[in-house]
Amino acid sequence: MSRKDRYQVIPSRVWKGPEGRTASIYGAMPWTKPAEKPLWCIVQQGWTVLDLVRGTVGIGRQPWPTQELAQQWVDAPTPS
């Protein structure tokens, strides 16, 4: 299966909170008290891929800075 058939480029998003801390949007909420919730927001931090076969996001690397670079990875021939 080629990367083109398996992966789709999507924005990489994270929770961003006080002092620039970040947390995955796919895990538990990053705040511990209801009063902290307004301090957190979801922001885009580059581009990643959605694995259409497994339904997972990312491939264990930092996001690409541009959509074009992420798409180049998807379009590249799969190593044998």
C-alpha positions in Angstrom: 0.0 0.0 0.0 1.4 3.4 -0.9 1.5 6.3 1.4 -0.9 8.2 -0.8 -3.5 5.5 -0.2 -2.9 5.3 3.5 -2.2 8.9 4.8 -4.0 12.2 4.6 -2.4 15.5 5.5 -4.2 17.3 8.3 -3.5 20.3 10.6 -1.6 19.4 13.8 -3.5 20.8 16.8 -2.7 21.0 20.5 -4.1 22.5 23.6 -2.0 25.6 24.5 -2.1 26.9 28.0 -0.5 29.2 30.5 3.2 29.9 30.0 3.1 28.2 26.6 2.6 24.7 27.9 1.0 22.3 25.4 -0.9 19.0 25.6 -2.3 16.6 23.1 -5.9 17.1 22.1 -6.3 13.3 21.9 -5.7 12.6 25.7 -7.2 13.9 28.9 -8.1 17.5 29.3 -5.0 19.4 30.4 -6.6 21.5 33.2 -7.2 20.1 36.7 -9.7 22.6 38.0 -12.8 24.1 36.2 -11.3 27.6 36.8 -8.3 26.7 34.6 -10.4 25.7 31.6 -10.6 29.2 30.1 -6.8 29.5 30.2 -6.4 26.7 27.6 -7.2 26.9 23.8 -6.7 24.7 20.8 -4.0 26.0 18.4 -2.5 24.7 15.1 1.2 23.9 15.3 2.0 22.7 11.8 0.9 19.7 9.7 0.7 16.0 10.4 -0.9 12.9 8.8 -4.0 10.9 9.5 -3.5 7.1 9.1 -6.6 6.1 7.2 -6.0 2.4 7.9 -5.5 2.6 11.7 -7.5 5.7 12.3 -4.5 7.3 14.2 -3.0 10.7 14.0 0.7 11.3 13.5 3.7 9.0 12.8 5.8 9.6 15.9 7.6 12.7 14.7 7.3 16.4 15.1 4.8 18.1 12.8 6.0 19.5 9.5 6.0 23.3 9.4 4.1 23.5 6.1 1.4 21.6 4.4 3.6 21.2 1.4 6.3 19.4 3.3 3.8 17.0 4.8 2.3 16.3 1.4 5.8 15.7 -0.1 6.3 12.9 2.5 2.9 11.4 1.6 3.7 11.6 -2.1 7.2 10.1 -1.8 7.6 6.5 -2.9 7.3 4.0 0.0 10.7 2.4 0.8 11.0 -1.3 0.1 
